[in-house]
Each structure stands twice: as C-alpha cells, then as structure tokens.
Amino acid sequence: MHILKELEQRDLAGTGGELHSFAAELYPICRSITGDGIRRTLALIQNRIPLQISEVPTGTQVFDWTVPKEWNIRDAYIKDSRGKKVVDFRDCNLHVLNYSISVHATMLLKELKAHLFTLPEHPGWIPYRTSYYKPDWGFCLSQNQLAALKDGDYEVCIDTSLEDGHLTYGECCLPGASTDEVLISCHACHPSLANDNLSGLTVATALAELLSKKDLRYSYRFLFIPGTIGAITWLARNRESVGRIRHGLVLTGIGDAGGFHYKKSRRGNAEIDQATAHVLHHCGESAEILEFSPYGYDERQYCSPGFNLPVGCLMRSVWGTFPEYHTSADNLDFIQPSQLARSLRVCAGIVDVLENNQRYRNLSPYCEPQLGKRNLYRSTGGEAIGAEINARLWVLNLSDGDHSLLDIADRSGMAFSTISAAADLLRESGLLSTVSQGVSSDDDLSRPGQLPRKQQVTVLD
C-alpha cells in the first residue's frame, strides 16, 4: 500500500481546498470539553468516516480525574447603559470564558473588569481562556474594546448550563490484517481556533477517509476527543486493550506556515519516532525533531509511565511559540490550504513507512548475487550505478534479519520508498524472504469491527 503516491498524483491546491473548506464548516461551532458543540463537530466528521460516538456520564472516575459536569451555552453579552451590546458572544464565541457559569447582573465597570481578559500586546485580538475545573465566569475581549468602555453601569448576561450530563468522544476503527494498531489522536474541544484544533481534525479525517478504502496491514484507530480529560477517559475505559497500540501520533497545529516539528514519544527510540523523522527528512520542508517532554497535548497521557505507549506529536509551529496561539488571530486565514495538504502528505508518508517496513533475510548472503542474470543490473559496465541499483545493493547487504527497511533507508540516506521498491523487486526475484516480526494475528486479539457510517452512540449510565 502506498497512499502517498496516490496523494502526490492529486492536485495540491485541490486537496488543500477540500481540507480548508471542511475546517471552515467546523469553525463557527462553540466547542468545549463537553456539550453539544463537540457533538455537532463529531456529527460532521461522521458524515465523512465511520465513527462510533461514546457518552461517558458526569461523575465517572477515570484514574485520578472525574468526568466533569456538561457545559452548554445559549447566549452571552455585555450591554452598556444605553442598552447597546459592547461584547457579543454571537459575534465571536471566544468572547466567553469557556465553561463560564451563568450570570445576569448589572454592575459598575470597576467591578466588571475583574472578570475581563485581554491581550494588551495585541490590542485587536481576543484571547481564548477557560475555567473547566473551577466555577467562574468571565468575558474575553480585545484591548481596543476594553479601552472603549466608559465608566458606568453594564448589564452582564451569560446564559449557560452546567449540570450532570456526559463527556462525548468519537472513535473510528479501521480493521487491518493484524489486530496490532496505529493510533491517530486529535483534540476536538476548542471553539473557533483553526490551527490549534481544526487543522488536526481535518487532516485526521481525510487520512481516515483514504485508509478506509485500502487493504491494511495494521488496524487503525482514530480518536476525536476532548483534550486531556478525553484522553484520560479513553485510556481508563480501554486499559486492557491499549497493548495493541504499536505506533501512535497526536496531530495538532499542522495548518500554519511554520515548518514541521515532531516531538518524540517518551521511549525516544520507537519505530514511530524513526519513521516520522525519516519522512520529515525527505519531505522537502524544514523540520525539527524535539525530545519528549511531559507537557503538551495528549501524547503526555499516552506516554504517562503506566502506559508508556509509542505515541509522538506531529505539529508545524509548536504550541505557545507563535503569537496567534489561543487567540482570535488563529482563524481561517491563519491556516493555509497548501500547508494542510502537505501535512496530509506527510501523514500518508508515515503510514506508508509503517505499513511497508519489514525485515528480510538475504537468501544468497555469501558475496553479492549476480544481479545481471536476473535483469537487476545494467547491461554495460564502466559507468556509475544509479540509485535503483544502489538501493538493491543496500537491501541485499543489510537484509540479515536484524535490519528493517527503515534502518536500511536511514543508513543509506535514501528515501524509504526507494528502498521498499528495491526490496519488492528482490523478493519477487527470489533473493529475499520475509522475517516474521511477531505481529499479532486475528487469533491473538479481537479484531476491531468496521463501523457503519450512520450514527452509533454508546451511553454508559
């Protein structure tokens, strides 16, 4: 299976336009870690890929955490003494402190200011702020809006509900020949933030669409979850089966103009770390490999010491390092169709490596086999050998049962696709045999089922 080659045959602008269009469809929704916003988001994803939706009740204990009350918002505004709305949630859903409790009161500006959040260094931008686990209320507004407020009375209204309900997440399972799994995870809990939310959702959805049409070696599990509490909840509910996960990626912030960054798994030397570094090295864009740290996105839950799963995090600009991060400037103009398309191609390249990375044994290991009589060498001598023949020689030399094709690609400096093509040809010529890598069979573990495209909801009461 080579989905990168398929993607490269598609128009980059067309692919990017489709991804950006889906992001625009999702952008207006006011998402949070619970509530109808994340349900609406998952329903739109479910229109494109098979998605099982799970609902976990408020109060459920998940390791050291508890599933919180469900939050929904109907309206919010600040009116001046003349009844004019000076801040309106309907203009921008970042205007409300996410998870605000309800309030309806009249107060002086001095009192109101204790509940206002701005970004003085970017006076035209609105910050994104939350209060998930401490009851509070507030408004986020631009510094320019705050400066325009005059002393006097203001009517403050936040119409929300915070009550027993459910935490919602979506799961797309694509079965392969093996029950060993590749995990692709992204958070779906931020309101109108395009890079730090929607870029990961759109690329992951497109990747799942591509893979759903393929014969797969691994099984694939795509998670669309609330950040932190969603990953913790999923891990608590799947503690006995996470051992199937052989490789994993958290996708986030992959639509902006920055170069790629990959944060390694806690293990630091997992195959996903090697595969991603290799693909980024050959992708034609700037890329930096970062060591693991226990702060970031949900990789820190998957890589917690009790699980220590081989899960890294793929980004472009790193969280907190670009000024648009968690502000209204992280909008649809901030993400670029071409960057989304190139990010999807990188993800496809990583999948290609994982799907095709094998160990082989050279069946003619004593000196070089004669390639010419097998039509695997040039017909005349004396000139420098080309990349294809060089790749065949590398594969033959290092196919000792210990080196994988990815090992050979890294050592030779060649792209994995070139080495993999050489191995296919040598195997077909009877010079290589596959070495079993201990991948689980369907008899070892239950195969994740193919899910129908119509909605499935599991409610645990």
C-alpha positions as CSV (number, residue, x, y, z in Angstrom):
1,M,0.0,0.0,0.0
2,H,1.4,3.4,-1.0
3,I,-1.1,6.2,-0.3
4,L,1.5,8.9,-0.5
5,K,2.0,8.1,-4.2
6,E,-1.8,8.4,-4.7
7,L,-1.9,11.7,-2.9
8,E,1.0,13.1,-4.9
9,Q,-0.9,12.4,-8.1
10,R,-3.7,14.7,-6.9
11,D,-3.6,18.4,-7.3
12,L,-2.1,20.0,-4.2
13,A,-4.4,23.0,-4.4
14,G,-7.5,20.9,-4.8
15,T,-6.6,18.7,-1.8
16,G,-5.8,21.8,0.3
17,G,-9.0,23.5,-0.8
18,E,-11.1,20.5,0.4
19,L,-9.3,20.4,3.8
20,H,-9.7,24.2,4.3
21,S,-13.4,24.0,3.3
22,F,-14.1,21.4,5.9
23,A,-12.2,23.5,8.5
24,A,-14.5,26.4,7.5
25,E,-17.6,24.2,8.1
26,L,-16.4,23.3,11.6
27,Y,-15.1,26.8,12.5
28,P,-18.2,28.5,13.8
29,I,-19.1,25.8,16.4
30,C,-18.6,26.7,20.0
31,R,-16.8,23.6,21.2
32,S,-15.7,22.7,24.8
33,I,-14.6,19.5,26.6
34,T,-18.3,18.5,26.9
35,G,-21.6,19.6,25.5
36,D,-23.5,20.0,22.2
37,G,-20.6,21.8,20.4
38,I,-18.4,18.7,20.4
39,R,-21.4,16.5,19.4
40,R,-22.1,18.8,16.4
41,T,-18.5,18.6,15.5
42,L,-18.4,14.8,15.7
43,A,-21.6,14.5,13.7
44,L,-20.0,16.5,10.8
45,I,-16.9,14.2,10.9
46,Q,-19.2,11.2,11.0
47,N,-20.7,12.3,7.6
48,R,-17.2,11.5,6.2
49,I,-15.9,8.5,8.1
50,P,-17.4,5.6,10.1
51,L,-17.5,7.0,13.7
52,Q,-18.7,5.4,16.9
53,I,-19.7,8.1,19.4
54,S,-19.4,7.3,23.1
55,E,-21.0,9.2,26.0
56,V,-19.5,8.9,29.5
57,P,-21.6,10.1,32.4
58,T,-20.6,13.0,34.7
59,G,-19.0,11.7,37.9
60,T,-17.3,8.7,36.3
61,Q,-14.0,8.2,37.9
62,V,-11.1,8.0,35.4
63,F,-7.9,7.3,37.2
64,D,-7.2,10.4,39.4
65,W,-9.8,12.5,37.5
66,T,-13.6,12.7,37.4
67,V,-15.7,13.3,34.3
68,P,-17.0,16.9,34.8
69,K,-20.5,18.3,34.5
70,E,-21.6,19.0,31.0
71,W,-21.5,22.6,29.8
72,N,-23.7,24.3,27.2
73,I,-24.1,27.9,26.2
74,R,-27.1,29.7,24.8
75,D,-26.0,33.4,24.8
76,A,-23.8,35.9,26.4
77,Y,-23.3,39.7,26.1
78,I,-22.3,42.9,27.9
79,K,-24.6,45.9,27.4
80,D,-23.8,49.5,28.2
81,S,-26.2,51.9,30.0
82,R,-27.9,52.7,26.7
83,G,-28.7,49.0,26.0
84,K,-26.1,48.6,23.3
85,K,-24.2,45.3,23.2
86,V,-20.5,46.2,23.5
87,V,-19.4,42.5,23.7
88,D,-21.5,39.8,22.0
89,F,-20.9,36.1,22.1
90,R,-22.7,35.8,18.8
91,D,-20.0,37.8,17.1
92,C,-17.2,35.6,18.3
93,N,-17.5,32.5,20.6
94,L,-14.1,33.3,22.1
95,H,-15.8,36.2,23.9
96,V,-16.9,34.0,26.8
97,L,-14.6,32.3,29.3
98,N,-15.1,28.7,28.3
99,Y,-17.1,26.8,30.9
100,S,-18.4,30.0,32.5
101,I,-21.3,29.6,35.0
102,S,-24.5,31.6,34.4
103,V,-24.7,35.2,35.5
104,H,-27.2,38.0,34.9
105,A,-26.5,41.2,36.8
106,T,-25.9,45.0,36.5
107,M,-22.5,46.2,37.8
108,L,-20.1,49.1,37.6
109,L,-17.2,48.9,35.1
110,K,-14.7,48.7,38.0
111,E,-16.4,45.5,39.3
112,L,-16.8,44.1,35.8
113,K,-13.1,44.5,35.0
114,A,-12.2,41.7,37.4
115,H,-13.9,39.3,35.0
116,L,-12.4,40.6,31.8
117,F,-9.4,39.1,29.9
118,T,-7.5,40.9,27.1
119,L,-4.2,40.8,25.3
120,P,-2.6,44.3,25.7
121,E,0.4,43.3,23.5
122,H,-2.1,42.5,20.6
123,P,-4.9,45.1,21.1
124,G,-7.0,43.9,18.2
125,W,-7.1,40.2,19.2
126,I,-9.4,38.3,21.6
127,P,-7.8,35.7,23.9
128,Y,-9.1,32.2,24.4
129,R,-9.4,31.4,28.1
130,T,-11.1,28.5,30.1
131,S,-12.2,27.7,33.6
132,Y,-13.0,24.0,33.3
133,Y,-12.5,22.8,36.9
134,K,-13.2,26.0,38.9
135,P,-16.6,27.6,38.8
136,D,-16.2,31.1,37.5
137,W,-17.4,33.5,34.8
138,G,-15.8,36.0,32.5
139,F,-15.5,37.6,29.1
140,C,-12.6,37.8,26.7
141,L,-12.4,40.8,24.5
142,S,-9.8,42.9,22.6
143,Q,-7.8,45.5,24.4
144,N,-9.3,48.0,22.0
145,Q,-12.8,47.0,23.1
146,L,-11.8,47.4,26.8
147,A,-10.3,50.8,26.2
148,A,-13.6,52.0,24.6
149,L,-15.7,51.2,27.7
150,K,-16.7,54.2,29.7
151,D,-17.4,54.3,33.4
152,G,-20.9,53.5,34.3
153,D,-23.3,50.6,34.7
154,Y,-23.2,47.5,32.5
155,E,-25.7,44.7,32.1
156,V,-23.8,41.4,32.1
157,C,-25.5,38.2,30.8
158,I,-24.1,34.7,30.4
159,D,-26.8,32.1,29.7
160,T,-25.2,28.7,30.2
161,S,-26.0,25.3,31.9
162,L,-23.5,23.3,33.9
163,E,-25.2,20.1,35.0
164,D,-24.9,16.4,35.1
165,G,-24.6,15.0,31.6
166,H,-21.9,13.3,29.5
167,L,-18.4,13.6,28.1
168,T,-18.5,12.8,24.4
169,Y,-15.8,11.4,22.1
170,G,-15.6,9.8,18.6
171,E,-13.7,6.7,17.6
172,C,-13.1,5.4,14.0
173,C,-11.7,1.9,13.8
174,L,-10.4,0.5,10.5
175,P,-9.5,-3.2,10.7
176,G,-6.4,-4.5,9.0
177,A,-4.8,-7.9,8.6
178,S,-3.3,-7.6,12.1
179,T,-5.0,-6.6,15.3
180,D,-1.9,-4.5,16.2
181,E,-3.0,-0.9,16.0
182,V,-1.8,2.5,14.8
183,L,-3.4,5.3,16.9
184,I,-4.1,8.7,15.5
185,S,-5.5,11.1,18.1
186,C,-6.6,14.8,18.0
187,H,-8.4,17.1,20.3
188,A,-11.9,18.3,19.3
189,C,-12.6,20.6,22.2
190,H,-11.6,24.2,21.2
191,P,-14.1,26.7,19.9
192,S,-13.2,28.8,16.8
193,L,-9.5,28.1,16.7
194,A,-8.3,27.0,13.3
195,N,-4.8,25.8,13.7
196,D,-4.9,24.6,17.3
197,N,-7.9,22.4,16.7
198,L,-9.3,22.2,13.2
199,S,-6.1,21.5,11.3
200,G,-5.7,18.3,13.2
201,L,-9.3,17.3,12.9
202,T,-9.5,17.9,9.1
203,V,-6.2,16.1,8.3
204,A,-7.0,13.1,10.6
205,T,-10.5,12.8,9.0
206,A,-9.0,13.0,5.4
207,L,-6.4,10.3,6.4
208,A,-9.1,8.0,7.8
209,E,-11.1,8.5,4.5
210,L,-8.1,7.4,2.5
211,L,-7.3,4.4,4.7
212,S,-10.9,3.2,4.8
213,K,-10.6,2.3,1.1
214,K,-7.3,0.3,1.5
215,D,-6.3,-3.2,2.4
216,L,-4.3,-2.5,5.6
217,R,-1.6,-4.4,7.4
218,Y,-2.3,-2.7,10.7
219,S,-5.6,-1.8,12.2
220,Y,-6.1,1.9,12.7
221,R,-7.8,3.8,15.5
222,F,-8.7,7.4,15.1
223,L,-9.7,9.3,18.2
224,F,-11.5,12.7,18.2
225,I,-11.6,13.6,21.9
226,P,-11.7,16.5,24.4
227,G,-8.1,17.5,25.3
228,T,-6.6,15.9,28.5
229,I,-9.8,14.6,30.1
230,G,-10.9,12.9,26.9
231,A,-7.6,11.0,26.5
232,I,-7.6,10.1,30.2
233,T,-11.2,8.9,29.9
234,W,-10.5,6.8,26.8
235,L,-7.4,5.3,28.4
236,A,-9.3,4.4,31.6
237,R,-12.1,2.7,29.6
238,N,-9.6,0.8,27.3
239,R,-6.9,0.0,29.8
240,E,-6.8,-3.8,29.0
241,S,-6.6,-3.3,25.2
242,V,-4.1,-0.5,24.8
243,G,-1.3,-3.0,24.5
244,R,-2.4,-3.4,20.8
245,I,-1.1,0.0,20.0
246,R,2.2,-0.4,18.2
247,H,2.5,3.2,16.8
248,G,0.8,6.4,17.5
249,L,0.6,10.1,16.5
250,V,-1.1,13.1,18.1
251,L,-1.9,15.6,15.3
252,T,-2.3,19.3,16.1
253,G,-1.3,22.7,14.7
254,I,-0.5,21.4,11.2
255,G,-2.1,24.1,9.1
256,D,0.0,27.2,9.6
257,A,3.0,28.4,7.6
258,G,5.6,27.1,10.0
259,G,8.0,24.2,9.4
260,F,7.3,20.8,10.8
261,H,8.1,19.8,14.4
262,Y,7.9,16.3,15.8
263,K,8.0,15.6,19.5
264,K,9.3,12.1,20.2
265,S,7.5,9.6,22.3
266,R,8.6,9.0,25.9
267,R,10.5,6.0,24.7
268,G,12.5,8.2,22.3
269,N,13.5,5.3,20.0
270,A,10.1,3.9,19.0
271,E,9.5,3.0,15.4
272,I,7.1,5.9,15.1
273,D,9.9,8.2,16.1
274,Q,12.2,6.8,13.5
275,A,9.6,6.7,10.8
276,T,8.4,10.3,11.3
277,A,12.0,11.6,11.5
278,H,12.7,9.8,8.2
279,V,9.7,11.1,6.4
280,L,10.3,14.7,7.6
281,H,13.9,14.5,6.4
282,H,12.8,13.6,2.9
283,C,9.6,15.8,2.7
284,G,11.2,18.9,1.2
285,E,10.3,21.2,4.1
286,S,12.1,22.4,7.1
287,A,11.7,20.1,10.1
288,E,12.9,19.8,13.6
289,I,12.8,16.8,15.9
290,L,12.1,17.5,19.6
291,E,12.8,15.3,22.5
292,F,10.0,14.2,24.7
293,S,8.7,16.5,27.5
294,P,5.8,15.9,29.8
295,Y,3.9,19.0,28.7
296,G,2.0,19.5,25.5
297,Y,-1.0,17.7,24.1
298,D,-2.5,14.3,24.7
299,E,0.8,12.5,23.9
300,R,1.6,13.2,27.6
301,Q,-1.3,11.0,28.6
302,Y,-0.5,8.1,26.2
303,C,3.2,8.4,27.3
304,S,2.5,8.5,31.0
305,P,4.7,6.0,32.8
306,G,1.9,3.5,33.5
307,F,1.2,3.2,29.7
308,N,4.4,4.4,28.1
309,L,2.8,4.0,24.6
310,P,4.9,4.7,21.5
311,V,3.0,7.9,20.7
312,G,4.6,11.1,19.4
313,C,3.2,14.5,18.4
314,L,3.3,16.0,14.9
315,M,3.0,19.8,14.6
316,R,4.0,22.7,12.5
317,S,4.5,25.7,14.8
318,V,4.8,24.5,18.4
319,W,2.1,25.4,20.9
320,G,2.8,28.7,22.7
321,T,5.6,29.8,20.4
322,F,3.5,31.8,17.9
323,P,1.6,34.9,18.9
324,E,-1.7,33.7,17.3
325,Y,-1.8,30.7,19.7
326,H,-5.1,30.7,21.7
327,T,-6.3,34.0,20.2
328,S,-8.9,35.1,17.7
329,A,-6.0,35.5,15.2
330,D,-5.8,31.7,14.9
331,N,-8.6,32.0,12.3
332,L,-9.3,30.5,8.9
333,D,-6.8,33.0,7.3
334,F,-4.0,31.7,9.6
335,I,-4.2,28.2,8.2
336,Q,-3.2,27.7,4.6
337,P,-4.7,25.1,2.2
338,S,-1.3,24.2,0.8
339,Q,0.1,23.6,4.3
340,L,-2.9,21.4,5.2
341,A,-2.4,19.4,2.0
342,R,1.4,19.0,2.6
343,S,0.7,17.9,6.2
344,L,-1.7,15.2,4.9
345,R,1.0,14.0,2.6
346,V,3.5,13.8,5.4
347,C,1.0,11.7,7.4
348,A,0.4,9.5,4.4
349,G,4.2,9.0,4.1
350,I,4.4,8.0,7.7
351,V,1.6,5.5,7.2
352,D,3.4,4.1,4.1
353,V,6.5,3.5,6.1
354,L,4.7,1.8,9.0
355,E,2.7,-0.4,6.6
356,N,5.7,-1.4,4.5
357,N,8.5,-1.6,7.0
358,Q,9.7,-5.2,7.0
359,R,12.7,-7.2,7.9
360,Y,14.1,-9.5,5.2
361,R,16.7,-12.2,5.0
362,N,19.1,-12.4,2.0
363,L,18.8,-15.8,0.6
364,S,22.2,-15.5,-1.2
365,P,24.3,-13.9,1.6
366,Y,27.7,-15.2,0.5
367,C,29.1,-12.4,-1.7
368,E,26.8,-10.5,-4.0
369,P,24.4,-12.5,-6.0
370,Q,24.7,-11.9,-9.7
371,L,22.1,-9.3,-10.5
372,G,22.8,-9.1,-14.2
373,K,21.5,-12.6,-15.0
374,R,18.2,-11.6,-13.2
375,N,18.0,-8.3,-15.2
376,L,18.5,-6.4,-12.0
377,Y,21.8,-4.7,-13.1
378,R,22.7,-2.5,-16.0
379,S,23.7,-4.3,-19.2
380,T,27.0,-2.5,-19.7
381,G,29.7,-1.8,-17.2
382,G,32.1,1.1,-16.5
383,E,29.7,3.8,-15.6
384,A,28.5,4.8,-12.1
385,I,25.5,2.8,-10.8
386,G,22.2,4.6,-10.4
387,A,20.0,5.0,-7.4
388,E,17.8,2.0,-8.1
389,I,20.8,-0.4,-8.4
390,N,22.5,1.2,-5.3
391,A,19.3,0.6,-3.4
392,R,19.2,-3.1,-4.3
393,L,22.8,-3.5,-3.1
394,W,22.0,-1.8,0.2
395,V,19.0,-4.0,0.7
396,L,20.9,-7.2,-0.1
397,N,23.8,-6.2,2.2
398,L,21.7,-5.3,5.2
399,S,18.9,-7.8,4.9
400,D,20.3,-10.1,7.7
401,G,17.0,-10.4,9.6
402,D,18.0,-7.7,12.1
403,H,17.8,-4.6,10.0
404,S,14.4,-3.3,8.9
405,L,13.8,-1.5,5.6
406,L,13.6,1.7,7.6
407,D,17.0,1.0,9.1
408,I,18.4,0.5,5.6
409,A,16.9,3.7,4.3
410,D,18.3,5.7,7.2
411,R,21.8,4.2,6.9
412,S,21.9,4.5,3.1
413,G,20.5,8.1,3.1
414,M,17.8,7.0,0.6
415,A,14.1,7.6,0.8
416,F,12.1,4.7,2.2
417,S,10.1,4.4,-0.9
418,T,13.2,3.7,-3.0
419,I,14.4,1.1,-0.6
420,S,11.0,-0.5,-0.3
421,A,10.7,-0.7,-4.1
422,A,14.1,-2.4,-4.3
423,A,13.0,-4.9,-1.6
424,D,9.9,-5.8,-3.5
425,L,11.8,-6.4,-6.7
426,L,14.4,-8.6,-4.9
427,R,11.7,-10.6,-3.1
428,E,10.0,-11.2,-6.5
429,S,13.3,-12.4,-7.9
430,G,13.7,-15.0,-5.1
431,L,16.6,-13.2,-3.4
432,L,14.8,-12.2,-0.1
433,S,12.5,-13.8,2.3
434,T,10.3,-12.0,4.9
435,V,11.3,-12.4,8.5
436,S,8.3,-12.6,10.9
437,Q,8.2,-9.6,13.3
438,G,5.8,-11.0,15.8
439,V,2.7,-9.0,14.6
440,S,-0.4,-10.3,16.3
441,S,-2.8,-12.4,14.3
442,D,-6.6,-12.3,14.4
443,D,-6.5,-15.3,16.7
444,D,-4.4,-13.4,19.3
445,L,-6.7,-10.5,19.9
446,S,-10.3,-9.5,18.9
447,R,-10.3,-7.5,15.6
448,P,-11.9,-4.0,15.9
449,G,-15.1,-4.1,13.9
450,Q,-15.8,-2.0,10.9
451,L,-18.3,0.6,11.9
452,P,-21.3,1.8,9.8
453,R,-21.4,5.3,8.6
454,K,-24.7,6.1,10.3
455,Q,-24.5,7.3,13.9
456,Q,-23.8,4.9,16.8
457,V,-23.9,6.2,20.3
458,T,-22.9,4.3,23.4
459,V,-24.3,5.7,26.6
460,L,-22.8,4.4,29.8
461,D,-25.3,5.2,32.6
